[in-house]
């Protein structure tokens, strides 16, 4: 199965080469009418991947080869679930906020035991071994021969740009009497697409040394505080003059002040935030407590932090980078930092593959473990090694809609590779080179989650909100002191966004998103109807201009470094949403997008050229390495605010959505709308 990419980057991160490892991927999807050729079966249209062409066919896969398959179940009332999820989330509906319990959702919408038994009997009759069942799916193992018998297709090997891959030669079939029960089938195809943690630990970073005061001469406490030293080359004509030193890495207390949380007195009390990642840091709570103490905040109280994980069940550790503890630390630090009194629970998936990530999201929903779920990971929908299976996107959406019915909000970072086009992946830091075209990512592109984009946040002299620009950096090469000019570079790093090829525009976006945007696909083609556009909302996540300080233990030693990426933005929004829950007297916000667009006029409107720097056609800062760095004294020229292919404008845009939240945006949750 395809696996997901954590959406953070260590400051001055480097691109990571994708490992080419054949991994099971999903295949299967929307149910169609029974085939005319076989009146006793129904076809799962689209379950043959694009690479499975006649010209690439290398012949039959060995029939004795083993494989694992997951059959996703539609539940008792798929249409009713979608309708209820919308009604309970829509302020104009009489069912608004009439949330159901987890048990009620399962009883009303989950697969019935009769349905599970019927699908199980069919799979066993075909010679497959059932290894696990629940109200969402049935897992089976067996041989290629048994799978071919069950799903009415031949599995062949195909030559692809990523090597030899297995896939169905024709679309999958299921018994017609089960057509309304089966959502899709995953595991029949293979792909070399493999996502890893896209960051490196970099000691060459500008950080703060405790509290929010700073004595490091290499960075500024607020935008424009310090000019670049004379030993740095002069900035080119048209760049920001006088050149200013980039801000020091920010900490949660500064984010709370800048986004107005501090002025409201809200702390997220009564809310619970879940963080989903794979594996789990053994020092997470201790690290988060140390980080909070170091920066003037309260550590977790007894029972305020908890974990759900089972290391004995972890799989594919080598493929998934053995656990990205930096990502987990970042998520927990930001969620706790923006909502210091909210409970935080980390839910560790058993791997970075979709099947395990879906299982973690389902565990939260089935047990109502949290009110808000933050996810700082994602994956491409269209790659040279095989597109994401529509069966998987349907399975994710089913979980998100069940969460909406319970009043659970899901957020996902929008990604850090801009529009994922050829230029982005050739120049961008940590982009996936298997992207087959400009695109948004998944699950952030789902209509049932909040897609959180990134900004570059400038603090003012008082430590409050100065201005924001889109999250988009272009950097020079590292330049030694006294050099006559800046070294060539031009690597970029920016927030993800754009228009979906497959998701129609959800009702809540029709209020705000310009029709011209929502009907212009990322290929430039015009859509016949408005489509889903991301992000929905944005917060600070820039890598150089305003990186965020994060603490973690590495090799037994606790340390702190600057991070950037929409992985910073997503858990920050989760904390903000916990504060909003407290503002409305403890009632969960639930699926947050209708609430976001209903109050979009209150948000900070992030534009391409903030008025504070309107005289500078090319917005730039100078990044100086601190004395503690191996590159001490060296410089980079950073052009900020330019998100490749995603221009920011007044109102909604594909770089920052409706903009960023503020105190009035937060207070409005207490006004009953």
C-alpha positions as CSV (number, residue, x, y, z in Angstrom):
1,X,0.0,0.0,0.0
2,X,1.1,3.5,-0.6
3,X,2.3,5.2,2.6
4,X,2.3,8.7,3.9
5,X,4.8,11.5,4.2
6,X,5.1,13.6,7.4
7,X,4.6,17.2,6.6
8,X,7.4,18.9,8.5
9,X,10.9,19.9,7.6
10,X,13.8,20.6,9.9
11,X,15.1,24.0,9.1
12,X,17.5,23.9,6.2
13,X,16.3,20.4,5.5
14,X,17.7,18.5,2.5
15,X,15.8,16.4,-0.1
16,X,15.4,12.8,0.7
17,X,15.6,10.2,-2.1
18,X,12.5,8.0,-2.2
19,X,13.4,4.4,-1.6
20,X,12.3,2.1,-4.4
21,X,10.8,-0.9,-2.6
22,X,7.9,-2.9,-3.9
23,X,5.0,-2.6,-1.5
24,X,1.4,-3.7,-1.6
25,X,-0.9,-1.0,-2.8
26,X,-4.6,-0.6,-3.0
27,X,-6.7,-1.4,-6.0
28,X,-10.5,-1.2,-6.2
29,X,-13.1,1.3,-6.0
30,X,-16.5,2.4,-6.9
31,X,-19.2,-0.2,-7.4
32,X,-20.8,-0.3,-10.8
33,X,-23.8,-2.3,-12.2
34,X,-23.3,-6.0,-12.7
35,X,-21.3,-6.9,-15.8
36,X,-23.3,-7.9,-18.8
37,X,-20.8,-10.7,-19.4
38,X,-21.5,-12.2,-15.9
39,X,-24.9,-11.5,-14.6
40,X,-23.9,-13.0,-11.2
41,X,-21.2,-10.4,-10.5
42,X,-20.6,-6.7,-10.2
43,X,-17.5,-4.9,-11.4
44,X,-15.4,-2.6,-9.2
45,X,-14.8,0.0,-11.9
46,X,-11.3,1.5,-11.9
47,X,-9.6,-1.3,-10.0
48,X,-7.0,-1.8,-12.7
49,X,-4.1,0.7,-12.2
50,X,-3.0,2.9,-15.1
51,X,0.3,1.1,-15.5
52,X,-1.5,-2.2,-16.3
53,X,-1.5,-1.8,-20.1
54,X,-1.3,-4.6,-22.7
55,X,2.0,-3.3,-24.0
56,X,3.5,-3.5,-20.6
57,X,2.1,-6.9,-19.7
58,X,4.9,-9.5,-18.8
59,X,2.5,-12.3,-18.2
60,X,0.8,-14.2,-15.4
61,X,2.0,-13.7,-11.8
62,X,3.0,-17.0,-10.1
63,X,-0.3,-18.5,-8.8
64,X,1.3,-19.8,-5.7
65,X,2.7,-16.4,-4.6
66,X,1.2,-15.2,-1.3
67,X,-0.5,-11.9,-0.9
68,X,-2.6,-9.9,1.6
69,X,-5.9,-8.3,0.8
70,X,-8.3,-6.0,2.6
71,X,-11.9,-5.8,1.7
72,X,-13.5,-2.5,2.8
73,X,-17.2,-2.6,3.8
74,X,-19.7,0.0,2.9
75,X,-21.8,-0.3,6.1
76,X,-25.5,-0.4,6.5
77,X,-26.3,3.1,5.2
78,X,-23.5,4.8,3.3
79,X,-25.7,7.5,1.9
80,X,-27.4,8.1,5.3
81,X,-23.9,8.5,6.9
82,X,-22.9,11.2,4.5
83,X,-26.2,13.0,4.9
84,X,-26.0,12.9,8.7
85,X,-22.4,14.0,8.7
86,X,-23.3,17.0,6.7
87,X,-26.4,17.9,8.7
88,X,-24.7,17.7,12.0
89,X,-21.9,20.0,10.7
90,X,-24.1,22.6,8.9
91,X,-25.1,25.6,11.0
92,X,-28.2,26.0,8.8
93,X,-29.5,22.4,9.6
94,X,-31.9,21.6,12.4
95,X,-29.6,18.7,13.3
96,X,-26.6,21.0,13.8
97,X,-24.4,19.7,16.6
98,X,-26.8,16.8,17.4
99,X,-23.8,14.5,17.6
100,X,-24.1,10.7,18.0
101,X,-22.1,8.5,20.4
102,X,-19.5,6.1,18.9
103,X,-21.9,3.2,19.7
104,X,-24.8,4.9,17.9
105,X,-22.7,5.5,14.9
106,X,-21.6,1.9,14.7
107,X,-25.1,0.6,15.3
108,X,-26.6,2.9,12.7
109,X,-24.0,3.1,10.0
110,X,-21.3,0.4,10.5
111,X,-21.4,-2.9,8.8
112,X,-23.9,-5.4,10.4
113,X,-22.8,-8.8,11.6
114,X,-25.0,-10.3,8.9
115,X,-23.0,-8.3,6.2
116,X,-19.7,-9.3,7.7
117,X,-20.7,-12.9,7.8
118,X,-21.8,-12.9,4.2
119,X,-18.6,-11.4,2.9
120,X,-16.5,-13.7,5.1
121,X,-18.3,-16.8,3.8
122,X,-17.7,-15.8,0.2
123,X,-14.0,-15.1,0.8
124,X,-13.5,-18.4,2.6
125,X,-15.3,-20.3,-0.1
126,X,-12.8,-18.8,-2.6
127,X,-9.9,-20.3,-0.6
128,X,-8.8,-17.2,1.2
129,X,-8.0,-17.1,4.9
130,X,-9.8,-14.5,7.0
131,X,-7.3,-13.0,9.5
132,X,-9.4,-10.2,11.0
133,X,-12.8,-8.5,10.8
134,X,-14.5,-5.4,12.1
135,X,-17.3,-3.1,11.1
136,X,-15.0,-1.3,8.6
137,X,-13.1,-4.1,6.8
138,X,-12.1,-7.8,6.5
139,X,-8.5,-8.8,6.2
140,X,-7.5,-11.9,4.3
141,X,-4.4,-13.8,3.1
142,X,-3.9,-16.4,0.5
143,X,-2.4,-17.2,-2.8
144,X,-2.6,-15.4,-6.1
145,X,-4.7,-18.3,-7.4
146,X,-7.3,-17.9,-4.6
147,X,-7.4,-14.2,-5.1
148,X,-8.0,-14.6,-8.8
149,X,-10.9,-17.0,-8.0
150,X,-12.4,-14.6,-5.5
151,X,-12.1,-11.4,-7.5
152,X,-12.8,-12.7,-11.0
153,X,-9.5,-11.4,-12.6
154,X,-6.0,-12.5,-13.5
155,X,-3.0,-11.0,-11.7
156,X,-0.2,-10.2,-14.1
157,X,3.2,-8.6,-13.9
158,X,3.7,-5.3,-15.7
159,X,6.9,-3.4,-16.7
160,X,6.8,0.1,-15.3
161,X,9.2,3.0,-14.8
162,X,9.5,1.9,-11.2
163,X,10.3,-1.8,-12.0
164,X,8.1,-4.9,-12.4
165,X,4.8,-4.5,-10.6
166,X,1.8,-6.9,-10.1
167,X,-1.7,-5.8,-10.8
168,X,-5.1,-7.1,-11.9
169,X,-5.3,-7.5,-15.7
170,X,-8.9,-6.4,-15.6
171,X,-11.3,-4.8,-13.2
172,X,-12.2,-6.8,-10.0
173,X,-15.6,-8.5,-9.7
174,X,-17.6,-9.3,-6.6
175,X,-20.8,-11.3,-6.2
176,X,-23.7,-9.1,-7.3
177,X,-25.6,-9.8,-4.0
178,X,-22.6,-8.3,-2.1
179,X,-22.2,-5.2,-4.4
180,X,-23.9,-2.9,-1.9
181,X,-21.8,-4.2,1.0
182,X,-18.3,-3.9,-0.4
183,X,-16.7,-0.4,-0.6
184,X,-13.5,-1.6,-2.4
185,X,-10.7,-4.1,-2.4
186,X,-7.1,-3.2,-1.5
187,X,-3.9,-5.2,-1.9
188,X,-4.1,-6.7,-5.4
189,X,-1.7,-4.2,-7.0
190,X,1.9,-3.2,-6.2
191,X,3.8,0.1,-6.4
192,X,7.3,1.2,-5.7
193,X,6.0,4.5,-4.2
194,X,7.4,4.7,-0.7
195,X,7.3,7.7,1.6
196,X,9.8,8.4,4.3
197,X,10.3,11.1,6.8
198,X,11.5,14.0,4.7
199,X,13.8,15.8,7.1
200,X,17.3,15.6,8.5
201,X,18.5,16.8,11.9
202,X,20.4,19.9,11.2
203,X,22.6,21.6,13.9
204,X,23.1,24.5,11.6
205,X,20.0,26.3,12.7
206,X,19.1,29.6,14.4
207,X,17.2,28.9,17.7
208,X,16.2,30.7,20.9
209,X,18.0,29.8,24.1
210,X,15.1,29.8,26.6
211,X,12.1,31.9,27.1
212,X,11.1,34.4,24.4
213,X,14.0,36.7,24.9
214,X,17.0,36.4,22.6
215,X,20.6,37.4,22.8
216,X,21.8,35.6,19.6
217,X,23.2,38.2,17.3
218,X,22.5,36.0,14.2
219,X,18.7,36.5,14.3
220,X,16.0,39.0,15.1
221,X,13.3,38.8,17.9
222,X,10.9,40.5,15.5
223,X,10.8,41.4,11.9
224,X,13.2,44.2,11.0
225,X,14.9,44.3,14.4
226,X,18.4,43.7,13.1
227,X,20.1,44.6,9.8
228,X,22.4,42.1,8.0
229,X,26.0,42.5,9.0
230,X,28.3,44.3,6.6
231,X,30.2,41.1,6.1
232,X,27.2,39.7,4.1
233,X,27.0,40.5,0.4
234,X,24.7,43.3,-0.6
235,X,21.3,42.2,-1.7
236,X,20.6,42.4,-5.4
237,X,18.6,45.2,-6.9
238,X,14.9,44.9,-6.3
239,X,15.3,42.9,-3.1
240,X,14.3,44.2,0.4
241,X,16.6,47.0,1.4
242,X,18.0,47.5,4.0
243,X,18.5,43.7,4.4
244,X,17.2,42.4,7.7
245,X,18.2,39.3,9.6
246,X,15.6,36.5,9.7
247,X,13.6,36.0,12.8
248,X,14.7,33.6,15.5
249,X,12.7,30.4,15.8
250,X,9.4,31.1,17.5
251,X,7.9,29.3,20.5
252,X,4.3,28.7,21.5
253,X,3.9,31.7,23.7
254,X,4.7,33.9,20.8
255,X,2.3,32.1,18.5
256,X,-0.5,32.4,21.2
257,X,0.2,36.1,21.4
258,X,0.4,36.7,17.6
259,X,-2.8,34.8,16.8
260,X,-4.7,36.4,19.7
261,X,-5.1,33.3,21.9
262,X,-3.5,35.0,24.9
263,X,-5.9,37.9,24.8
264,X,-8.9,35.6,25.1
265,X,-7.6,33.7,28.1
266,X,-8.6,30.4,26.5
267,X,-6.4,27.4,27.1
268,X,-8.3,24.4,25.5
269,X,-9.5,23.2,28.9
270,X,-12.0,20.3,28.5
271,X,-10.9,19.3,25.0
272,X,-8.8,16.3,23.9
273,X,-6.5,16.4,20.9
274,X,-5.2,13.2,19.3
275,X,-2.0,13.1,17.3
276,X,-1.6,10.4,14.7
277,X,1.8,9.3,13.4
278,X,3.5,6.0,13.0
279,X,5.4,4.3,15.9
280,X,5.9,6.3,19.0
281,X,8.7,8.2,20.8
282,X,9.6,6.5,24.1
283,X,10.5,10.0,25.5
284,X,7.6,12.0,24.2
285,X,6.0,13.1,27.5
286,X,9.4,13.9,29.1
287,X,10.5,15.9,26.0
288,X,7.3,17.9,25.9
289,X,7.5,18.7,29.6
290,X,11.1,19.8,29.2
291,X,10.2,21.9,26.2
292,X,7.4,23.6,28.0
293,X,9.5,24.4,31.1
294,X,12.3,25.8,29.0
295,X,9.9,28.3,27.4
296,X,7.9,29.4,30.3
297,X,4.9,27.1,29.9
298,X,3.3,24.5,32.1
299,X,4.3,20.9,31.6
300,X,1.6,18.3,31.3
301,X,-0.4,17.6,34.5
302,X,-0.7,14.0,35.6
303,X,-3.2,12.2,33.3
304,X,-3.2,15.1,30.7
305,X,-1.0,13.2,28.3
306,X,-1.5,9.6,27.2
307,X,-0.4,7.2,24.4
308,X,-2.0,4.4,22.4
309,X,0.6,2.2,20.8
310,X,1.7,-1.4,20.6
311,X,5.4,-1.8,19.6
312,X,4.9,-5.6,19.3
313,X,2.7,-4.9,16.2
314,X,5.0,-2.4,14.4
315,X,5.9,-3.4,10.9
316,X,8.0,-2.0,8.0
317,X,10.2,0.0,10.3
318,X,13.0,0.2,7.8
319,X,10.7,1.4,5.0
320,X,9.1,4.0,7.3
321,X,12.3,5.4,8.7
322,X,12.2,3.7,12.1
323,X,9.8,6.3,13.4
324,X,10.0,10.1,13.0
325,X,10.2,11.2,16.6
326,X,10.9,14.8,15.5
327,X,7.5,14.8,13.8
328,X,5.7,13.5,16.9
329,X,7.6,16.0,19.1
330,X,6.6,18.9,16.8
331,X,3.0,17.8,16.8
332,X,2.7,17.5,20.6
333,X,4.7,20.6,21.3
334,X,2.5,22.7,19.1
335,X,-0.9,21.2,20.2
336,X,0.0,21.6,23.8
337,X,1.6,25.0,23.2
338,X,-1.5,26.5,21.6
339,X,-3.9,24.8,24.1
340,X,-2.0,24.3,27.3
341,X,-4.9,22.8,29.3
342,X,-6.2,20.4,26.6
343,X,-5.6,16.7,27.0
344,X,-3.3,15.2,24.3
345,X,-3.2,11.6,23.2
346,X,-0.7,10.2,20.7
347,X,-2.0,7.3,18.6
348,X,0.8,5.4,16.9
349,X,0.0,3.6,13.7
350,X,1.8,0.3,13.2
351,X,3.5,1.6,10.1
352,X,3.3,4.5,7.6
353,X,1.1,2.4,5.2
354,X,-2.5,3.4,4.5
355,X,-3.9,0.2,6.0
356,X,-2.3,1.0,9.4
357,X,-3.1,4.7,9.3
358,X,-6.7,4.0,8.5
359,X,-6.7,1.6,11.4
360,X,-5.4,4.3,13.8
361,X,-8.0,6.8,12.6
362,X,-10.8,4.2,13.0
363,X,-9.6,3.4,16.5
364,X,-10.0,7.0,17.5
365,X,-13.5,7.2,16.0
366,X,-14.7,3.8,17.3
367,X,-13.7,4.7,20.8
368,X,-14.2,8.4,20.6
369,X,-10.7,9.0,22.0
370,X,-10.6,12.7,21.1
371,X,-12.5,15.7,19.9
372,X,-9.8,16.9,17.5
373,X,-7.4,14.7,15.4
374,X,-4.3,16.3,14.0
375,X,-2.3,14.6,11.2
376,X,0.9,16.0,9.8
377,X,1.4,13.5,7.0
378,X,0.1,12.9,3.5
379,X,0.8,11.3,0.1
380,X,0.6,12.0,-3.6
381,X,-2.5,10.8,-5.4
382,X,-0.8,10.4,-8.8
383,X,2.7,8.9,-9.1
384,X,4.8,7.2,-11.7
385,X,4.6,4.1,-9.6
386,X,0.9,3.9,-9.4
387,X,-2.0,6.2,-8.3
388,X,-3.6,6.0,-4.9
389,X,-6.4,3.5,-4.9
390,X,-9.9,5.0,-4.8
391,X,-10.9,2.2,-2.4
392,X,-8.4,3.7,0.1
393,X,-9.8,7.3,-0.4
394,X,-13.3,6.0,0.2
395,X,-12.2,4.1,3.3
396,X,-10.6,7.3,4.7
397,X,-13.7,9.3,3.9
398,X,-15.9,6.8,5.7
399,X,-13.9,7.2,8.9
400,X,-13.9,11.0,8.6
401,X,-17.7,11.1,8.1
402,X,-18.2,8.8,11.1
403,X,-16.0,11.2,13.1
404,X,-18.1,14.2,11.9
405,X,-21.3,12.4,13.1
406,X,-19.7,12.1,16.5
407,X,-18.4,15.7,16.6
408,X,-14.8,14.8,15.9
409,X,-12.7,17.2,13.8
410,X,-9.9,15.9,11.6
411,X,-7.1,18.2,10.2
412,X,-4.3,17.4,7.8
413,X,-1.3,19.5,6.8
414,X,-1.6,20.6,3.2
415,X,2.0,19.5,2.2
416,X,5.3,21.3,1.6
417,X,5.9,20.9,-2.1
418,X,3.8,23.7,-3.4
419,X,1.7,22.5,-6.4
420,X,3.8,19.3,-6.9
421,X,4.5,20.2,-10.6
422,X,7.8,19.4,-12.4
423,X,9.5,22.6,-11.3
424,X,8.4,22.1,-7.7
425,X,9.8,18.5,-7.5
426,X,13.0,19.5,-9.3
427,X,13.7,22.5,-7.0
428,X,11.7,21.9,-3.9
429,X,13.2,20.6,-0.6
430,X,11.9,17.1,0.3
431,X,9.5,16.8,-2.6
432,X,8.5,13.3,-3.9
433,X,10.1,12.9,-7.3
434,X,7.5,10.3,-8.4
435,X,4.8,13.0,-8.8
436,X,3.3,12.5,-12.2
437,X,1.8,16.0,-12.5
438,X,0.7,19.1,-10.6
439,X,-1.7,18.0,-7.9
440,X,-2.9,18.3,-4.3
441,X,-2.2,15.6,-1.8
442,X,-4.3,13.1,0.2
443,X,-5.9,12.9,2.7
444,X,-5.6,16.7,3.0
445,X,-7.7,16.9,-0.3
446,X,-10.7,15.1,1.3
447,X,-13.8,17.2,1.6
448,X,-14.3,15.8,5.1
449,X,-11.1,17.2,6.7
450,X,-9.6,20.6,7.3
451,X,-6.6,21.2,5.1
452,X,-4.1,23.4,7.0
453,X,-1.7,25.4,4.9
454,X,1.4,27.4,6.0
455,X,2.4,31.1,6.3
456,X,5.4,33.1,7.1
457,X,4.6,35.0,10.3
458,X,6.3,38.3,11.1
459,X,6.2,39.4,14.7
460,X,6.0,43.1,15.6
461,X,8.2,44.9,18.2
462,X,5.7,44.1,20.9
463,X,5.8,40.4,20.1
464,X,2.3,40.5,18.5
465,X,1.1,40.0,15.0
466,X,3.0,42.0,12.4
467,X,2.0,40.5,9.1
468,X,1.9,37.2,7.2
469,X,3.0,36.2,3.7
470,X,2.5,32.8,2.0
471,X,4.8,30.0,3.1
472,X,7.2,30.0,0.2
473,X,11.0,30.3,0.4
474,X,13.7,30.4,-2.3
475,X,17.2,30.3,-0.9
476,X,20.6,31.1,-2.2
477,X,23.6,28.8,-1.6
478,X,25.6,29.2,1.6
479,X,27.8,32.2,1.3
480,X,31.0,32.9,3.3
481,X,31.5,36.2,5.1
482,X,33.1,38.8,2.9
483,X,32.0,37.3,-0.4
484,X,31.3,39.7,-3.2
485,X,28.0,38.1,-4.2
486,X,25.5,35.4,-3.2
487,X,26.2,31.8,-4.1
488,X,23.8,30.3,-6.6
489,X,21.0,28.2,-5.1
490,X,17.3,28.6,-5.8
491,X,16.0,25.6,-3.9
492,X,12.4,26.2,-2.7
493,X,10.1,25.2,0.0
494,X,6.4,26.1,0.1
495,X,2.9,25.1,1.3
496,X,0.7,22.8,-0.6
497,X,-2.5,23.8,-2.2
498,X,-4.6,23.7,-5.4
499,X,-7.7,22.1,-6.9
500,X,-8.7,18.4,-6.8
501,X,-9.2,16.4,-9.9
502,X,-11.8,14.1,-8.3
503,X,-13.5,15.8,-5.4
504,X,-16.5,18.0,-6.3
505,X,-16.8,21.3,-4.4
506,X,-18.2,20.7,-0.9
507,X,-21.2,22.8,0.0
508,X,-19.3,24.9,2.6
509,X,-16.8,26.2,0.0
510,X,-19.5,27.5,-2.4
511,X,-19.9,30.4,0.1
512,X,-16.4,31.7,-0.3
513,X,-14.2,30.1,-3.0
514,X,-14.2,32.1,-6.3
515,X,-15.7,30.1,-9.1
516,X,-12.7,30.8,-11.4
517,X,-10.4,29.1,-8.9
518,X,-12.5,26.1,-8.2
519,X,-13.2,25.4,-11.9
520,X,-9.5,25.7,-13.1
521,X,-7.7,22.4,-12.6
522,X,-4.0,22.3,-11.9
523,X,-3.3,21.2,-15.5
524,X,-4.9,24.5,-16.6
525,X,-8.0,22.7,-18.0
526,X,-11.4,23.9,-17.1
527,X,-13.6,21.6,-15.0
528,X,-17.3,21.2,-15.8
529,X,-18.2,21.9,-12.2
530,X,-16.5,23.5,-9.2
531,X,-14.1,21.2,-7.4
532,X,-12.6,20.9,-3.9
533,X,-9.9,23.5,-3.3
534,X,-7.2,23.5,-0.6
535,X,-6.1,24.7,1.9
536,X,-8.9,25.8,4.1
537,X,-7.0,27.8,6.7
538,X,-3.3,28.5,7.4
539,X,-0.9,29.2,10.2
540,X,2.8,29.8,10.6
541,X,5.0,27.1,9.1
542,X,7.8,28.8,7.2
543,X,11.2,27.2,7.2
544,X,13.6,30.2,7.2
545,X,11.6,33.3,7.8
546,X,9.8,32.1,11.0
547,X,10.7,28.6,11.9
548,X,9.4,27.0,15.0
549,X,11.5,25.7,17.9
550,X,10.9,22.1,18.8
551,X,12.5,19.8,21.4
552,X,13.2,16.1,21.3
553,X,15.6,13.5,22.6
554,X,18.0,12.0,20.1
555,X,20.5,9.3,21.0
556,X,19.7,9.9,24.7
557,X,20.3,13.7,24.6
558,X,17.5,16.3,24.7
559,X,18.0,19.2,22.3
560,X,16.0,21.9,20.4
561,X,16.1,23.0,16.8
562,X,14.1,25.0,14.3
563,X,11.4,23.3,12.2
564,X,9.4,24.4,9.3
565,X,6.5,23.0,7.3
566,X,2.7,22.6,7.4
567,X,3.4,20.0,10.0
568,X,3.8,23.0,12.3
569,X,0.6,24.6,11.1
570,X,-1.7,21.5,11.5
571,X,-1.1,20.8,15.2
572,X,-1.2,24.5,15.9
573,X,-4.7,24.6,14.3
574,X,-5.7,21.6,16.5
575,X,-4.7,23.6,19.6
576,X,-6.6,26.6,18.3
577,X,-9.7,24.4,17.7
578,X,-9.4,23.1,21.3
579,X,-9.5,26.7,22.5
580,X,-12.6,27.3,20.3
581,X,-14.3,24.3,22.0
582,X,-13.7,25.9,25.3
583,X,-15.1,29.2,24.0
584,X,-18.4,27.5,23.1
585,X,-18.8,26.2,26.6
586,X,-17.2,22.8,26.0
587,X,-19.3,21.7,23.0
588,X,-17.0,20.2,20.4
589,X,-16.7,22.2,17.1
590,X,-16.9,18.9,15.2
591,X,-16.1,18.9,11.5
592,X,-14.7,22.4,11.4
593,X,-14.8,23.5,7.7
594,X,-18.4,24.9,7.8
595,X,-17.5,27.0,10.8
596,X,-14.3,28.2,9.2
597,X,-16.0,29.4,6.0
598,X,-18.9,30.9,8.0
599,X,-16.4,33.2,9.8
600,X,-13.9,33.6,7.0
601,X,-14.5,37.4,7.0
602,X,-12.9,37.5,10.5
603,X,-9.6,35.8,9.4
604,X,-6.3,37.5,8.8
605,X,-6.3,37.9,5.0
606,X,-2.9,36.7,3.8
607,X,-1.8,38.3,0.5
608,X,1.2,38.1,-1.8
609,X,2.5,41.5,-0.8
610,X,1.7,42.6,2.7
611,X,1.3,46.3,3.0
612,X,4.2,46.5,5.5
613,X,6.6,45.5,2.7
614,X,4.8,46.7,-0.3
615,X,7.7,48.8,-1.4
616,X,9.9,45.7,-1.9
617,X,9.1,43.9,-5.1
618,X,11.2,40.9,-3.9
619,X,10.6,40.2,-0.2
620,X,13.8,38.9,1.4
621,X,15.7,38.4,4.6
622,X,19.3,37.3,5.3
623,X,19.7,34.0,7.2
624,X,22.9,33.9,9.3
625,X,24.2,30.8,10.9
626,X,24.8,31.1,14.7
627,X,28.1,30.8,16.4
628,X,27.2,27.3,17.6
629,X,26.9,26.1,14.0
630,X,29.6,24.4,12.0
631,X,28.7,27.0,9.4
632,X,29.0,29.9,11.9
633,X,28.9,33.3,10.3
634,X,27.9,32.1,6.8
635,X,24.8,33.4,5.1
636,X,21.9,32.6,2.9
637,X,19.7,35.1,1.1
638,X,16.0,34.0,1.5
639,X,13.3,35.2,-0.8
640,X,10.0,34.6,1.0
641,X,6.3,34.7,0.3
642,X,6.4,33.1,-3.1
643,X,4.5,29.7,-3.2
644,X,5.2,28.1,-6.5
645,X,2.1,28.0,-8.7
646,X,-0.1,29.1,-5.9
647,X,-0.4,32.9,-5.8
648,X,-2.0,34.6,-2.8
649,X,-4.7,37.2,-3.2
650,X,-7.4,39.1,-1.3
651,X,-10.0,36.7,0.0
652,X,-9.7,33.0,-0.5
653,X,-6.6,31.7,-2.4
654,X,-4.8,28.4,-3.0
655,X,-1.8,29.4,-1.0
656,X,-3.4,30.1,2.4
657,X,-7.2,29.4,2.1
658,X,-9.2,31.9,4.0
659,X,-6.1,33.2,5.8
660,X,-5.1,32.7,9.4
661,X,-7.1,32.8,12.7
662,X,-7.1,35.6,15.2
663,X,-8.7,36.6,18.5
664,X,-12.0,37.7,16.9
665,X,-12.1,34.5,14.9
666,X,-11.7,32.6,18.1
667,X,-14.1,34.6,20.2
668,X,-16.8,34.2,17.6
669,X,-17.1,30.5,18.6
670,X,-18.7,31.7,21.8
671,X,-21.3,33.7,19.9
672,X,-23.4,30.7,18.8
673,X,-22.6,30.5,15.1
